[in-house]
Structures are given as structure tokens and as C-alpha cells.
Amino acid sequence: FSVRWTGEIQPRYSGEYTFFINSDNGRRLWINNQLIIDRWVDDWNIDYSGTINLTAGQKYSIRLEYFENVGGAAARL
């Protein structure tokens, strides 16, 4: 199966932010329509990260896509 979560984030401080994902199978993360993590592969228990500069007080769209192949399902952002 696959799933897509969407929403918004609003940082308190300006600067570089690092996002981490650990999931049991594929994952993609977009911040403000910019793909920052793209590991759409059948692996698990590996931390992947991506960085982006954000401005304090500004709202940014966030989208996380995930797929599960076989077995247990898990996704942590």
C-alpha cells in the first residue's frame, strides 16, 4: 500500500532545517514543493535526511509519501 500525508509547517527561527525519515520501505519528502528526500526503494531501518533553508514565520507546505511492500509498516518523520 501507499499513503500521502500533507500539511503545513511554520518555523519559529530562520535558518537551515534538517528533516529525518526512517521508514519500512519507500519515502519521499517535499517542503514547499521542493523534493528534499527521495528514497523510493524497498529498504528499512535506515535514517535518511534532507536540508532546506526556511524563514521564520512563513508557512510552508509539507508532503510525505510512503509505500509498504511486505511485512510490518512504519514511518517516522
N, CA, C and O atoms as a Tripos MOL2 file, in Angstrom:
@<TRIPOS>MOLECULE
protein
  308   307    77     0     0
PROTEIN
NO_CHARGES

@<TRIPOS>ATOM
      1 N           0.8430   -1.1760    0.0000 N.3       1 PHE1
      2 CA          0.0000    0.0000    0.0000 C.3       1 PHE1
      3 C           0.8840    1.2340    0.0000 C.2       1 PHE1
      4 O           2.0910    1.1550    0.2330 O.2       1 PHE1
      5 N           0.2670    2.3670   -0.2640 N.am      2 SER2
      6 CA          0.9950    3.6350   -0.1960 C.3       2 SER2
      7 C           0.0910    4.6700    0.4620 C.2       2 SER2
      8 O          -1.1290    4.5120    0.5170 O.2       2 SER2
      9 N           0.7090    5.7160    0.9530 N.am      3 VAL3
     10 CA         -0.0280    6.7770    1.6410 C.3       3 VAL3
     11 C           0.6690    8.1040    1.3810 C.2       3 VAL3
     12 O           1.8720    8.1530    1.1250 O.2       3 VAL3
     13 N          -0.1110    9.1820    1.4520 N.am      4 ARG4
     14 CA          0.4410   10.5380    1.3030 C.3       4 ARG4
     15 C          -0.1190   11.3900    2.4360 C.2       4 ARG4
     16 O          -1.3340   11.4660    2.6190 O.2       4 ARG4
     17 N           0.7700   12.0300    3.1970 N.am      5 TRP5
     18 CA          0.3660   12.9810    4.2270 C.3       5 TRP5
     19 C           0.7140   14.3750    3.7360 C.2       5 TRP5
     20 O           1.7710   14.5760    3.1380 O.2       5 TRP5
     21 N          -0.1640   15.3400    3.9820 N.am      6 THR6
     22 CA          0.0870   16.7320    3.5970 C.3       6 THR6
     23 C          -0.2540   17.6520    4.7590 C.2       6 THR6
     24 O          -1.0350   17.3020    5.6440 O.2       6 THR6
     25 N           0.3360   18.8140    4.7370 N.am      7 GLY7
     26 CA          0.0590   19.8010    5.7730 C.3       7 GLY7
     27 C           0.9290   21.0280    5.5730 C.2       7 GLY7
     28 O           1.4220   21.2910    4.4760 O.2       7 GLY7
     29 N           1.1070   21.7720    6.6530 N.am      8 GLU8
     30 CA          1.9480   22.9660    6.6380 C.3       8 GLU8
     31 C           2.8420   22.9750    7.8650 C.2       8 GLU8
     32 O           2.4960   22.4320    8.9140 O.2       8 GLU8
     33 N           3.9820   23.5960    7.7120 N.am      9 ILE9
     34 CA          4.8690   23.8570    8.8390 C.3       9 ILE9
     35 C           5.1610   25.3500    8.8630 C.2       9 ILE9
     36 O           5.0970   26.0140    7.8290 O.2       9 ILE9
     37 N           5.4790   25.8760   10.0360 N.am     10 GLN10
     38 CA          5.8150   27.2890   10.1950 C.3      10 GLN10
     39 C           6.9500   27.3870   11.2090 C.2      10 GLN10
     40 O           6.7180   27.2730   12.4120 O.2      10 GLN10
     41 N           8.1710   27.5970   10.7330 N.am     11 PRO11
     42 CA          9.3120   27.6300   11.6540 C.3      11 PRO11
     43 C           9.3170   28.8770   12.5360 C.2      11 PRO11
     44 O           8.8740   29.9490   12.1260 O.2      11 PRO11
     45 N           9.8210   28.7140   13.7330 N.am     12 ARG12
     46 CA          9.9750   29.8440   14.6580 C.3      12 ARG12
     47 C          11.2110   30.6800   14.3440 C.2      12 ARG12
     48 O          11.2510   31.8800   14.6140 O.2      12 ARG12
     49 N          12.2170   30.0260   13.7720 N.am     13 TYR13
     50 CA         13.5020   30.6770   13.5350 C.3      13 TYR13
     51 C          13.9090   30.4990   12.0830 C.2      13 TYR13
     52 O          13.6060   29.4720   11.4750 O.2      13 TYR13
     53 N          14.5850   31.4760   11.5260 N.am     14 SER14
     54 CA         15.1240   31.3760   10.1710 C.3      14 SER14
     55 C          16.4170   30.5860   10.2020 C.2      14 SER14
     56 O          17.1820   30.6610   11.1630 O.2      14 SER14
     57 N          16.6530   29.8330    9.1470 N.am     15 GLY15
     58 CA         17.9000   29.0910    9.0520 C.3      15 GLY15
     59 C          17.7200   27.7860    8.3220 C.2      15 GLY15
     60 O          16.6800   27.5210    7.7190 O.2      15 GLY15
     61 N          18.7710   26.9660    8.3920 N.am     16 GLU16
     62 CA         18.7680   25.6610    7.7380 C.3      16 GLU16
     63 C          18.1200   24.6290    8.6560 C.2      16 GLU16
     64 O          18.4700   24.5200    9.8320 O.2      16 GLU16
     65 N          17.1760   23.8780    8.1070 N.am     17 TYR17
     66 CA         16.4900   22.8220    8.8410 C.3      17 TYR17
     67 C          16.8040   21.4830    8.2010 C.2      17 TYR17
     68 O          16.8640   21.3590    6.9780 O.2      17 TYR17
     69 N          17.0040   20.4840    9.0490 N.am     18 THR18
     70 CA         17.2430   19.1180    8.5810 C.3      18 THR18
     71 C          16.0670   18.2510    8.9950 C.2      18 THR18
     72 O          15.6810   18.2250   10.1630 O.2      18 THR18
     73 N          15.5030   17.5420    8.0280 N.am     19 PHE19
     74 CA         14.4000   16.6170    8.2630 C.3      19 PHE19
     75 C          14.9270   15.1980    8.1270 C.2      19 PHE19
     76 O          15.7390   14.9100    7.2470 O.2      19 PHE19
     77 N          14.4640   14.3160    8.9990 N.am     20 PHE20
     78 CA         14.8870   12.9200    9.0110 C.3      20 PHE20
     79 C          13.6740   12.0210    8.8140 C.2      20 PHE20
     80 O          12.5990   12.2870    9.3510 O.2      20 PHE20
     81 N          13.8550   10.9590    8.0440 N.am     21 ILE21
     82 CA         12.8160    9.9410    7.8640 C.3      21 ILE21
     83 C          13.4530    8.5720    8.0980 C.2      21 ILE21
     84 O          14.5480    8.2830    7.6160 O.2      21 ILE21
     85 N          12.7370    7.7450    8.8490 N.am     22 ASN22
     86 CA         13.0920    6.3350    8.9870 C.3      22 ASN22
     87 C          11.8010    5.5700    8.7490 C.2      22 ASN22
     88 O          10.8280    5.7540    9.4800 O.2      22 ASN22
     89 N          11.7820    4.7170    7.7370 N.am     23 SER23
     90 CA         10.5530    4.0100    7.3990 C.3      23 SER23
     91 C          10.8610    2.6120    6.8730 C.2      23 SER23
     92 O          11.9670    2.3090    6.4270 O.2      23 SER23
     93 N           9.8380    1.7860    6.9480 N.am     24 ASP24
     94 CA          9.9090    0.4300    6.4070 C.3      24 ASP24
     95 C           9.2420    0.4810    5.0400 C.2      24 ASP24
     96 O           8.0620    0.1790    4.8620 O.2      24 ASP24
     97 N           9.9910    0.8440    4.1830 N.am     25 ASN25
     98 CA         10.0390    0.8850    2.7360 C.3      25 ASN25
     99 C          10.1000    2.3210    2.2320 C.2      25 ASN25
    100 O          10.5750    3.1930    2.9590 O.2      25 ASN25
    101 N           9.6410    2.5990    1.0220 N.am     26 GLY26
    102 CA          9.9590    3.8380    0.3130 C.3      26 GLY26
    103 C           9.4270    5.1050    0.9380 C.2      26 GLY26
    104 O           8.4210    5.0950    1.6480 O.2      26 GLY26
    105 N          10.1310    6.2230    0.6580 N.am     27 ARG27
    106 CA          9.7730    7.5090    1.2110 C.3      27 ARG27
    107 C          10.2300    8.6500    0.3150 C.2      27 ARG27
    108 O          11.2820    8.5950   -0.3210 O.2      27 ARG27
    109 N           9.3910    9.6960    0.2910 N.am     28 ARG28
    110 CA          9.7180   10.9540   -0.3970 C.3      28 ARG28
    111 C           9.1720   12.0950    0.4520 C.2      28 ARG28
    112 O           8.0670   12.0110    0.9870 O.2      28 ARG28
    113 N           9.9620   13.1660    0.5700 N.am     29 LEU29
    114 CA          9.5400   14.3260    1.3560 C.3      29 LEU29
    115 C           9.7330   15.5960    0.5480 C.2      29 LEU29
    116 O          10.8160   15.8590    0.0250 O.2      29 LEU29
    117 N           8.6620   16.3800    0.4540 N.am     30 TRP30
    118 CA          8.7020   17.6890   -0.1870 C.3      30 TRP30
    119 C           8.4220   18.7520    0.8600 C.2      30 TRP30
    120 O           7.5260   18.5970    1.6890 O.2      30 TRP30
    121 N           9.1880   19.8310    0.8210 N.am     31 ILE31
    122 CA          8.9180   21.0240    1.5980 C.3      31 ILE31
    123 C           8.7740   22.1590    0.5940 C.2      31 ILE31
    124 O           9.6900   22.4380   -0.1790 O.2      31 ILE31
    125 N           7.6050   22.8150    0.6140 N.am     32 ASN32
    126 CA          7.3270   23.9140   -0.3120 C.3      32 ASN32
    127 C           7.5360   23.4740   -1.7680 C.2      32 ASN32
    128 O           8.0970   24.2140   -2.5750 O.2      32 ASN32
    129 N           7.0830   22.2740   -2.0830 N.am     33 ASN33
    130 CA          7.1910   21.6630   -3.4180 C.3      33 ASN33
    131 C           8.6290   21.3960   -3.8620 C.2      33 ASN33
    132 O           8.8800   21.1780   -5.0470 O.2      33 ASN33
    133 N           9.5580   21.4120   -2.9320 N.am     34 GLN34
    134 CA         10.9530   21.0650   -3.2330 C.3      34 GLN34
    135 C          11.2330   19.6840   -2.6430 C.2      34 GLN34
    136 O          11.1100   19.4820   -1.4340 O.2      34 GLN34
    137 N          11.6050   18.7450   -3.4940 N.am     35 LEU35
    138 CA         11.9010   17.3810   -3.0540 C.3      35 LEU35
    139 C          13.2320   17.3840   -2.3010 C.2      35 LEU35
    140 O          14.2780   17.6840   -2.8770 O.2      35 LEU35
    141 N          13.1830   17.0460   -1.0070 N.am     36 ILE36
    142 CA         14.4300   17.0570   -0.2260 C.3      36 ILE36
    143 C          14.8800   15.6610    0.1960 C.2      36 ILE36
    144 O          16.0490   15.4740    0.5330 O.2      36 ILE36
    145 N          13.9810   14.6800    0.1840 N.am     37 ILE37
    146 CA         14.3560   13.2850    0.4240 C.3      37 ILE37
    147 C          13.6570   12.4370   -0.6280 C.2      37 ILE37
    148 O          12.4400   12.5190   -0.7920 O.2      37 ILE37
    149 N          14.4230   11.6290   -1.3330 N.am     38 ASP38
    150 CA         13.8680   10.7850   -2.3950 C.3      38 ASP38
    151 C          14.5380    9.4190   -2.3390 C.2      38 ASP38
    152 O          15.5530    9.1920   -2.9990 O.2      38 ASP38
    153 N          13.9720    8.5150   -1.5550 N.am     39 ARG39
    154 CA         14.4880    7.1420   -1.4490 C.3      39 ARG39
    155 C          13.2980    6.1980   -1.6220 C.2      39 ARG39
    156 O          12.8360    5.5840   -0.6600 O.2      39 ARG39
    157 N          12.8100    6.0890   -2.8510 N.am     40 TRP40
    158 CA         11.6500    5.2780   -3.2000 C.3      40 TRP40
    159 C          12.1270    3.8720   -3.5060 C.2      40 TRP40
    160 O          11.9640    3.3710   -4.6180 O.2      40 TRP40
    161 N          12.7270    3.2350   -2.4840 N.am     41 VAL41
    162 CA         13.3150    1.9090   -2.6210 C.3      41 VAL41
    163 C          12.7910    1.0140   -1.5090 C.2      41 VAL41
    164 O          12.2990    1.4970   -0.4890 O.2      41 VAL41
    165 N          12.9000   -0.2880   -1.7120 N.am     42 ASP42
    166 CA         12.3950   -1.2860   -0.7760 C.3      42 ASP42
    167 C          13.4810   -1.6280    0.2500 C.2      42 ASP42
    168 O          14.1030   -2.6880    0.1780 O.2      42 ASP42
    169 N          13.6980   -0.7190    1.2030 N.am     43 ASP43
    170 CA         14.6320   -0.9700    2.2980 C.3      43 ASP43
    171 C          13.9750   -0.5430    3.5990 C.2      43 ASP43
    172 O          12.8440   -0.0580    3.5850 O.2      43 ASP43
    173 N          14.6630   -0.7140    4.7250 N.am     44 TRP44
    174 CA         14.0640   -0.3850    6.0060 C.3      44 TRP44
    175 C          15.1220   -0.1070    7.0450 C.2      44 TRP44
    176 O          16.2830   -0.4890    6.9000 O.2      44 TRP44
    177 N          14.6900    0.5780    8.1120 N.am     45 ASN45
    178 CA         15.5100    0.8790    9.2800 C.3      45 ASN45
    179 C          16.7960    1.6290    8.9390 C.2      45 ASN45
    180 O          17.8560    1.3650    9.5070 O.2      45 ASN45
    181 N          16.6830    2.5620    8.0090 N.am     46 ILE46
    182 CA         17.8000    3.4340    7.6370 C.3      46 ILE46
    183 C          17.3180    4.8720    7.7850 C.2      46 ILE46
    184 O          16.2330    5.2100    7.3110 O.2      46 ILE46
    185 N          18.1080    5.7220    8.4360 N.am     47 ASP47
    186 CA         17.7720    7.1340    8.5520 C.3      47 ASP47
    187 C          18.2170    7.8670    7.2900 C.2      47 ASP47
    188 O          19.3750    7.7890    6.8810 O.2      47 ASP47
    189 N          17.2800    8.5740    6.6900 N.am     48 TYR48
    190 CA         17.5820    9.4410    5.5430 C.3      48 TYR48
    191 C          17.2810   10.8730    5.9570 C.2      48 TYR48
    192 O          16.3700   11.1200    6.7480 O.2      48 TYR48
    193 N          18.0480   11.8150    5.4180 N.am     49 SER49
    194 CA         17.8470   13.2140    5.7990 C.3      49 SER49
    195 C          17.9550   14.1270    4.5830 C.2      49 SER49
    196 O          18.5400   13.7810    3.5560 O.2      49 SER49
    197 N          17.3700   15.2960    4.7450 N.am     50 GLY50
    198 CA         17.4540   16.3420    3.7410 C.3      50 GLY50
    199 C          17.3880   17.6860    4.4340 C.2      50 GLY50
    200 O          16.7650   17.8090    5.4880 O.2      50 GLY50
    201 N          18.0210   18.6940    3.8600 N.am     51 THR51
    202 CA         18.0610   20.0200    4.4710 C.3      51 THR51
    203 C          17.4490   21.0560    3.5430 C.2      51 THR51
    204 O          17.4320   20.8980    2.3220 O.2      51 THR51
    205 N          16.9470   22.1220    4.1590 N.am     52 ILE52
    206 CA         16.3480   23.2270    3.4120 C.3      52 ILE52
    207 C          16.4040   24.4750    4.2850 C.2      52 ILE52
    208 O          16.2900   24.3840    5.5070 O.2      52 ILE52
    209 N          16.5780   25.6260    3.6700 N.am     53 ASN53
    210 CA         16.5490   26.9060    4.3880 C.3      53 ASN53
    211 C          15.1090   27.3940    4.4670 C.2      53 ASN53
    212 O          14.3950   27.4230    3.4650 O.2      53 ASN53
    213 N          14.6920   27.7790    5.6780 N.am     54 LEU54
    214 CA         13.3400   28.2640    5.9170 C.3      54 LEU54
    215 C          13.3940   29.6020    6.6370 C.2      54 LEU54
    216 O          14.3510   29.8970    7.3530 O.2      54 LEU54
    217 N          12.3550   30.4080    6.4410 N.am     55 THR55
    218 CA         12.2620   31.7350    7.0350 C.3      55 THR55
    219 C          11.2510   31.7270    8.1740 C.2      55 THR55
    220 O          10.1530   31.1860    8.0360 O.2      55 THR55
    221 N          11.6220   32.3250    9.2900 N.am     56 ALA56
    222 CA         10.7570   32.3650   10.4710 C.3      56 ALA56
    223 C           9.4060   32.9890   10.1300 C.2      56 ALA56
    224 O           9.3300   33.9920    9.4200 O.2      56 ALA56
    225 N           8.3390   32.3760   10.6520 N.am     57 GLY57
    226 CA          7.0040   32.9260   10.4960 C.3      57 GLY57
    227 C           6.3120   32.6260    9.1860 C.2      57 GLY57
    228 O           5.1060   32.8410    9.0650 O.2      57 GLY57
    229 N           7.0390   32.1370    8.2080 N.am     58 GLN58
    230 CA          6.4470   31.8200    6.9010 C.3      58 GLN58
    231 C           5.9100   30.3950    6.9220 C.2      58 GLN58
    232 O           6.5450   29.4940    7.4680 O.2      58 GLN58
    233 N           4.7340   30.1950    6.3260 N.am     59 LYS59
    234 CA          4.1680   28.8540    6.2350 C.3      59 LYS59
    235 C           4.6620   28.1670    4.9720 C.2      59 LYS59
    236 O           4.7410   28.7760    3.9050 O.2      59 LYS59
    237 N           4.9920   26.8910    5.1110 N.am     60 TYR60
    238 CA          5.4790   26.0740    4.0020 C.3      60 TYR60
    239 C           4.6270   24.8130    3.9140 C.2      60 TYR60
    240 O           4.2650   24.2250    4.9320 O.2      60 TYR60
    241 N           4.3160   24.4090    2.7000 N.am     61 SER61
    242 CA          3.6120   23.1380    2.5270 C.3      61 SER61
    243 C           4.5920   21.9940    2.7720 C.2      61 SER61
    244 O           5.7860   22.1070    2.4950 O.2      61 SER61
    245 N           4.0600   20.8930    3.2980 N.am     62 ILE62
    246 CA          4.8580   19.6930    3.5270 C.3      62 ILE62
    247 C           4.0690   18.4970    2.9940 C.2      62 ILE62
    248 O           2.8600   18.3950    3.2000 O.2      62 ILE62
    249 N           4.7710   17.5980    2.3080 N.am     63 ARG63
    250 CA          4.1350   16.3870    1.7680 C.3      63 ARG63
    251 C           5.0850   15.2170    1.9580 C.2      63 ARG63
    252 O           6.2440   15.2690    1.5460 O.2      63 ARG63
    253 N           4.5850   14.1670    2.5820 N.am     64 LEU64
    254 CA          5.3500   12.9430    2.7940 C.3      64 LEU64
    255 C           4.6150   11.8010    2.1080 C.2      64 LEU64
    256 O           3.4340   11.5740    2.3700 O.2      64 LEU64
    257 N           5.3120   11.0800    1.2280 N.am     65 GLU65
    258 CA          4.7600    9.9040    0.5750 C.3      65 GLU65
    259 C           5.5420    8.6900    1.0520 C.2      65 GLU65
    260 O           6.7460    8.7570    1.2990 O.2      65 GLU65
    261 N           4.8210    7.5770    1.1740 N.am     66 TYR66
    262 CA          5.3950    6.3680    1.7600 C.3      66 TYR66
    263 C           4.7560    5.1540    1.1030 C.2      66 TYR66
    264 O           3.5660    5.1660    0.7900 O.2      66 TYR66
    265 N           5.5510    4.1000    0.8930 N.am     67 PHE67
    266 CA          4.9520    2.8380    0.4720 C.3      67 PHE67
    267 C           5.4670    1.6980    1.3360 C.2      67 PHE67
    268 O           6.6020    1.7180    1.8130 O.2      67 PHE67
    269 N           4.6150    0.7120    1.5240 N.am     68 GLU68
    270 CA          4.9400   -0.5220    2.2450 C.3      68 GLU68
    271 C           4.8280   -1.6780    1.2750 C.2      68 GLU68
    272 O           3.8380   -1.7930    0.5520 O.2      68 GLU68
    273 N           5.8410   -2.5400    1.2540 N.am     69 ASN69
    274 CA          5.8500   -3.6780    0.3430 C.3      69 ASN69
    275 C           5.3140   -4.9210    1.0290 C.2      69 ASN69
    276 O           4.2190   -5.3810    0.7070 O.2      69 ASN69
    277 N           6.0720   -5.4720    1.9720 N.am     70 VAL70
    278 CA          5.6810   -6.7090    2.6520 C.3      70 VAL70
    279 C           6.0780   -6.5920    4.1260 C.2      70 VAL70
    280 O           7.1310   -6.0390    4.4420 O.2      70 VAL70
    281 N           5.2540   -7.1010    5.0090 N.am     71 GLY71
    282 CA          5.6150   -7.1490    6.4220 C.3      71 GLY71
    283 C           5.1080   -5.9450    7.1770 C.2      71 GLY71
    284 O           4.1130   -5.3250    6.8020 O.2      71 GLY71
    285 N           5.8200   -5.6200    8.2640 N.am     72 GLY72
    286 CA          5.4190   -4.5150    9.1400 C.3      72 GLY72
    287 C           5.5520   -3.1650    8.4710 C.2      72 GLY72
    288 O           6.4350   -2.9470    7.6420 O.2      72 GLY72
    289 N           4.6620   -2.2620    8.8430 N.am     73 ALA73
    290 CA          4.6730   -0.9100    8.2840 C.3      73 ALA73
    291 C           5.0970    0.0830    9.3630 C.2      73 ALA73
    292 O           4.6280    0.0150   10.4990 O.2      73 ALA73
    293 N           5.9940    1.0080    8.9970 N.am     74 ALA74
    294 CA          6.4260    2.0370    9.9400 C.3      74 ALA74
    295 C           6.9740    3.2180    9.1510 C.2      74 ALA74
    296 O           7.6640    3.0470    8.1460 O.2      74 ALA74
    297 N           6.6510    4.4230    9.6250 N.am     75 ALA75
    298 CA          7.2030    5.6410    9.0210 C.3      75 ALA75
    299 C           7.2900    6.6980   10.1130 C.2      75 ALA75
    300 O           6.2960    7.0120   10.7680 O.2      75 ALA75
    301 N           8.5060    7.2500   10.3050 N.am     76 ARG76
    302 CA          8.7280    8.3050   11.2900 C.3      76 ARG76
    303 C           9.4010    9.4750   10.6160 C.2      76 ARG76
    304 O          10.4190    9.3120    9.9430 O.2      76 ARG76
    305 N           8.8340   10.6630   10.7940 N.am     77 LEU77
    306 CA          9.4220   11.8940   10.2570 C.3      77 LEU77
    307 C           9.9050   12.7090   11.4330 C.2      77 LEU77
    308 O          10.4440   13.8000   11.2490 O.2      77 LEU77
@<TRIPOS>BOND
     1     1     2 1
     2     2     3 1
     3     3     4 2
     4     3     5 am
     5     5     6 1
     6     6     7 1
     7     7     8 2
     8     7     9 am
     9     9    10 1
    10    10    11 1
    11    11    12 2
    12    11    13 am
    13    13    14 1
    14    14    15 1
    15    15    16 2
    16    15    17 am
    17    17    18 1
    18    18    19 1
    19    19    20 2
    20    19    21 am
    21    21    22 1
    22    22    23 1
    23    23    24 2
    24    23    25 am
    25    25    26 1
    26    26    27 1
    27    27    28 2
    28    27    29 am
    29    29    30 1
    30    30    31 1
    31    31    32 2
    32    31    33 am
    33    33    34 1
    34    34    35 1
    35    35    36 2
    36    35    37 am
    37    37    38 1
    38    38    39 1
    39    39    40 2
    40    39    41 am
    41    41    42 1
    42    42    43 1
    43    43    44 2
    44    43    45 am
    45    45    46 1
    46    46    47 1
    47    47    48 2
    48    47    49 am
    49    49    50 1
    50    50    51 1
    51    51    52 2
    52    51    53 am
    53    53    54 1
    54    54    55 1
    55    55    56 2
    56    55    57 am
    57    57    58 1
    58    58    59 1
    59    59    60 2
    60    59    61 am
    61    61    62 1
    62    62    63 1
    63    63    64 2
    64    63    65 am
    65    65    66 1
    66    66    67 1
    67    67    68 2
    68    67    69 am
    69    69    70 1
    70    70    71 1
    71    71    72 2
    72    71    73 am
    73    73    74 1
    74    74    75 1
    75    75    76 2
    76    75    77 am
    77    77    78 1
    78    78    79 1
    79    79    80 2
    80    79    81 am
    81    81    82 1
    82    82    83 1
    83    83    84 2
    84    83    85 am
    85    85    86 1
    86    86    87 1
    87    87    88 2
    88    87    89 am
    89    89    90 1
    90    90    91 1
    91    91    92 2
    92    91    93 am
    93    93    94 1
    94    94    95 1
    95    95    96 2
    96    95    97 am
    97    97    98 1
    98    98    99 1
    99    99   100 2
   100    99   101 am
   101   101   102 1
   102   102   103 1
   103   103   104 2
   104   103   105 am
   105   105   106 1
   106   106   107 1
   107   107   108 2
   108   107   109 am
   109   109   110 1
   110   110   111 1
   111   111   112 2
   112   111   113 am
   113   113   114 1
   114   114   115 1
   115   115   116 2
   116   115   117 am
   117   117   118 1
   118   118   119 1
   119   119   120 2
   120   119   121 am
   121   121   122 1
   122   122   123 1
   123   123   124 2
   124   123   125 am
   125   125   126 1
   126   126   127 1
   127   127   128 2
   128   127   129 am
   129   129   130 1
   130   130   131 1
   131   131   132 2
   132   131   133 am
   133   133   134 1
   134   134   135 1
   135   135   136 2
   136   135   137 am
   137   137   138 1
   138   138   139 1
   139   139   140 2
   140   139   141 am
   141   141   142 1
   142   142   143 1
   143   143   144 2
   144   143   145 am
   145   145   146 1
   146   146   147 1
   147   147   148 2
   148   147   149 am
   149   149   150 1
   150   150   151 1
   151   151   152 2
   152   151   153 am
   153   153   154 1
   154   154   155 1
   155   155   156 2
   156   155   157 am
   157   157   158 1
   158   158   159 1
   159   159   160 2
   160   159   161 am
   161   161   162 1
   162   162   163 1
   163   163   164 2
   164   163   165 am
   165   165   166 1
   166   166   167 1
   167   167   168 2
   168   167   169 am
   169   169   170 1
   170   170   171 1
   171   171   172 2
   172   171   173 am
   173   173   174 1
   174   174   175 1
   175   175   176 2
   176   175   177 am
   177   177   178 1
   178   178   179 1
   179   179   180 2
   180   179   181 am
   181   181   182 1
   182   182   183 1
   183   183   184 2
   184   183   185 am
   185   185   186 1
   186   186   187 1
   187   187   188 2
   188   187   189 am
   189   189   190 1
   190   190   191 1
   191   191   192 2
   192   191   193 am
   193   193   194 1
   194   194   195 1
   195   195   196 2
   196   195   197 am
   197   197   198 1
   198   198   199 1
   199   199   200 2
   200   199   201 am
   201   201   202 1
   202   202   203 1
   203   203   204 2
   204   203   205 am
   205   205   206 1
   206   206   207 1
   207   207   208 2
   208   207   209 am
   209   209   210 1
   210   210   211 1
   211   211   212 2
   212   211   213 am
   213   213   214 1
   214   214   215 1
   215   215   216 2
   216   215   217 am
   217   217   218 1
   218   218   219 1
   219   219   220 2
   220   219   221 am
   221   221   222 1
   222   222   223 1
   223   223   224 2
   224   223   225 am
   225   225   226 1
   226   226   227 1
   227   227   228 2
   228   227   229 am
   229   229   230 1
   230   230   231 1
   231   231   232 2
   232   231   233 am
   233   233   234 1
   234   234   235 1
   235   235   236 2
   236   235   237 am
   237   237   238 1
   238   238   239 1
   239   239   240 2
   240   239   241 am
   241   241   242 1
   242   242   243 1
   243   243   244 2
   244   243   245 am
   245   245   246 1
   246   246   247 1
   247   247   248 2
   248   247   249 am
   249   249   250 1
   250   250   251 1
   251   251   252 2
   252   251   253 am
   253   253   254 1
   254   254   255 1
   255   255   256 2
   256   255   257 am
   257   257   258 1
   258   258   259 1
   259   259   260 2
   260   259   261 am
   261   261   262 1
   262   262   263 1
   263   263   264 2
   264   263   265 am
   265   265   266 1
   266   266   267 1
   267   267   268 2
   268   267   269 am
   269   269   270 1
   270   270   271 1
   271   271   272 2
   272   271   273 am
   273   273   274 1
   274   274   275 1
   275   275   276 2
   276   275   277 am
   277   277   278 1
   278   278   279 1
   279   279   280 2
   280   279   281 am
   281   281   282 1
   282   282   283 1
   283   283   284 2
   284   283   285 am
   285   285   286 1
   286   286   287 1
   287   287   288 2
   288   287   289 am
   289   289   290 1
   290   290   291 1
   291   291   292 2
   292   291   293 am
   293   293   294 1
   294   294   295 1
   295   295   296 2
   296   295   297 am
   297   297   298 1
   298   298   299 1
   299   299   300 2
   300   299   301 am
   301   301   302 1
   302   302   303 1
   303   303   304 2
   304   303   305 am
   305   305   306 1
   306   306   307 1
   307   307   308 2
@<TRIPOS>SUBSTRUCTURE
     1 PHE1         2 RESIDUE 1 A PHE
     2 SER2         6 RESIDUE 1 A SER
     3 VAL3        10 RESIDUE 1 A VAL
     4 ARG4        14 RESIDUE 1 A ARG
     5 TRP5        18 RESIDUE 1 A TRP
     6 THR6        22 RESIDUE 1 A THR
     7 GLY7        26 RESIDUE 1 A GLY
     8 GLU8        30 RESIDUE 1 A GLU
     9 ILE9        34 RESIDUE 1 A ILE
    10 GLN10       38 RESIDUE 1 A GLN
    11 PRO11       42 RESIDUE 1 A PRO
    12 ARG12       46 RESIDUE 1 A ARG
    13 TYR13       50 RESIDUE 1 A TYR
    14 SER14       54 RESIDUE 1 A SER
    15 GLY15       58 RESIDUE 1 A GLY
    16 GLU16       62 RESIDUE 1 A GLU
    17 TYR17       66 RESIDUE 1 A TYR
    18 THR18       70 RESIDUE 1 A THR
    19 PHE19       74 RESIDUE 1 A PHE
    20 PHE20       78 RESIDUE 1 A PHE
    21 ILE21       82 RESIDUE 1 A ILE
    22 ASN22       86 RESIDUE 1 A ASN
    23 SER23       90 RESIDUE 1 A SER
    24 ASP24       94 RESIDUE 1 A ASP
    25 ASN25       98 RESIDUE 1 A ASN
    26 GLY26      102 RESIDUE 1 A GLY
    27 ARG27      106 RESIDUE 1 A ARG
    28 ARG28      110 RESIDUE 1 A ARG
    29 LEU29      114 RESIDUE 1 A LEU
    30 TRP30      118 RESIDUE 1 A TRP
    31 ILE31      122 RESIDUE 1 A ILE
    32 ASN32      126 RESIDUE 1 A ASN
    33 ASN33      130 RESIDUE 1 A ASN
    34 GLN34      134 RESIDUE 1 A GLN
    35 LEU35      138 RESIDUE 1 A LEU
    36 ILE36      142 RESIDUE 1 A ILE
    37 ILE37      146 RESIDUE 1 A ILE
    38 ASP38      150 RESIDUE 1 A ASP
    39 ARG39      154 RESIDUE 1 A ARG
    40 TRP40      158 RESIDUE 1 A TRP
    41 VAL41      162 RESIDUE 1 A VAL
    42 ASP42      166 RESIDUE 1 A ASP
    43 ASP43      170 RESIDUE 1 A ASP
    44 TRP44      174 RESIDUE 1 A TRP
    45 ASN45      178 RESIDUE 1 A ASN
    46 ILE46      182 RESIDUE 1 A ILE
    47 ASP47      186 RESIDUE 1 A ASP
    48 TYR48      190 RESIDUE 1 A TYR
    49 SER49      194 RESIDUE 1 A SER
    50 GLY50      198 RESIDUE 1 A GLY
    51 THR51      202 RESIDUE 1 A THR
    52 ILE52      206 RESIDUE 1 A ILE
    53 ASN53      210 RESIDUE 1 A ASN
    54 LEU54      214 RESIDUE 1 A LEU
    55 THR55      218 RESIDUE 1 A THR
    56 ALA56      222 RESIDUE 1 A ALA
    57 GLY57      226 RESIDUE 1 A GLY
    58 GLN58      230 RESIDUE 1 A GLN
    59 LYS59      234 RESIDUE 1 A LYS
    60 TYR60      238 RESIDUE 1 A TYR
    61 SER61      242 RESIDUE 1 A SER
    62 ILE62      246 RESIDUE 1 A ILE
    63 ARG63      250 RESIDUE 1 A ARG
    64 LEU64      254 RESIDUE 1 A LEU
    65 GLU65      258 RESIDUE 1 A GLU
    66 TYR66      262 RESIDUE 1 A TYR
    67 PHE67      266 RESIDUE 1 A PHE
    68 GLU68      270 RESIDUE 1 A GLU
    69 ASN69      274 RESIDUE 1 A ASN
    70 VAL70      278 RESIDUE 1 A VAL
    71 GLY71      282 RESIDUE 1 A GLY
    72 GLY72      286 RESIDUE 1 A GLY
    73 ALA73      290 RESIDUE 1 A ALA
    74 ALA74      294 RESIDUE 1 A ALA
    75 ALA75      298 RESIDUE 1 A ALA
    76 ARG76      302 RESIDUE 1 A ARG
    77 LEU77      306 RESIDUE 1 A LEU
